[in-house]
């Protein structure tokens, strides 16, 4: 959440920054609400002061026997009490309205973020891992076709049990998923991360704390029915990212300087409706409603947050370096930043199976597997995350950062396509083999049921 005092004192800077983001925010209306609220607060203070003075005077009038003046003073005190209540009620209503409006204001971009309208203006920082000696089949089979041929990805049966946008992983596909989760978590433990296994449902307050609400309500799954008919008693959402529960672990608490930096990692399934993405990525596991991810969440002192962002990016990259998967780093422009982010780097892995007109010279396409973001104190203000620099000093808002370490389905897509062999098998990257019982190659399975038979066999 934007600091209200900063907005009040720097309205032009805020307008310019929001314009850079392409955010449609009426700053003048928010300032007008703030001005009215401050006037009411001042009016309430004046009325309370006057009533306190009259209360003191009444005692003296009683002592002096001034009955007529005492009755007038009592009547004035009662009038003031009623007026104070009216002013306070109006101030509370304005405060609530102002709070709701501020919750809709996105983070302001850091001055180092490149200007741009959308993803077309993101800046490529560097590439890693393109090996001229790496052999690919003459024609790489897209992961969704390969997964079906090897019988390790089953979208059709998932559509029966759950609906479109979900999938079963079977046999070696499921093994590979589990291997990636453990492999990533082991790497991040080496980097000093403490494991957290959070609850999957999260409250509306937690969703607001990290910035998912109110803006992205349509993209989330609310428990208890449709978003409009959810059970009020539950007030729970399916976790869209482990960022939500892990960041809110310390909501409304004060950490100590000695606690920071605090680094947590969490594996969770994640659930997203992907609102506004209908008709895109209808095949395969690139854009789905449920996916697994290892999330890295950092809590740091403000002066350290931008150095930590660079380290966080490197920590997420390490997974791809060990898997020897080619990737690139993008610095997001102002118009492509997420709602809460002041600065973001995207990590995109190269998947050679589909030529989507966005890949490198070698063809294929880029798949985002992580966004490493610095939220500065934006989430901390919303969730009440503070720390005390010294035991005797006042508490201050800390800075939060996170990155996926990594989004697992898209890493799996890259492995199935980049390590694909001419015979349709897939070589398992060497670092993953200990997690798969020493297996070196994914060879697939025999399909089951009559649907696996040819037409002649079914007859």
Beta strands, then each sheet from edge to edge (+ up, - down):
strand 1: 123-128
strand 2: 153-154
strand 3: 168-169
strand 4: 194-196
strand 5: 201-203
strand 6: 236-238
strand 7: 253-256
strand 8: 262-271
strand 9: 290-300
strand 10: 327-331
strand 11: 343-351
strand 12: 365-374
strand 13: 385-388
strand 14: 395-397
strand 15: 399-407
strand 16: 426-427
strand 17: 441-442
sheet 1: 1+ 10- 11+ 12- 15+ 9- 8+ 4+
sheet 2: 2+ 3-
sheet 3: 5+ 6-
sheet 4: 7+ 13+ 14-
sheet 5: 16+ 17-
end
